[in-house]
Amino acid sequence: MEEFKISLFEKEHNTVFPSHKTLSEDECKNLRLKIIGKYDLEQKNMANKLFSKQNYYADEDASEDFNLIETLDKLEIHPEENVYIDWYNFERIDLMAIKDLSIFFYDVWYPVADDINIFDESLDWLIFIRHDGTIYYIKNKSVSA
């Protein structure tokens, strides 16, 4: 998580930033390899190839009044307790409780600045939230739609 987001959060909310873990380079690499295998991707341009398999979610956008957990429910996605937040091509990834991410979404995701992928350990789904609030998602074929 970027340090300035943590500092701003703590000043604005007068409390500590929710628990999270920034993954090491090796942990990010291992997750990338698992995603490549799960979604049958080539390693070169992996993030772009994954994006090309995603579906546009027209019913909502994240630019205002967004509730991550409700959106996942509407997509029939049932996340594990903790989710990964990918900040850049699966090379900068944080792990955080889905509950905290949903509650403090706008303290984590900044419109205009951030494009993020959110997924959990199962890798059965992934939701991409673009900097303008546009939402895309993918569910692995083994997951019922």
Secondary structure, 3 states (H helix, E strand, C coil): CCHHHHHHHHHHHCCCCCCEEECCHHHHHHHHHHHHHHCCCCCCCHHHHHHHCCEEECCCCCCCCCCHHHHHHHCCCCCCCEEEEEEECCCEEEEEEHHHHHHCHHHHCCCCCCCEEEECCCCCEEEEECCCCCEEEEECCCCCC
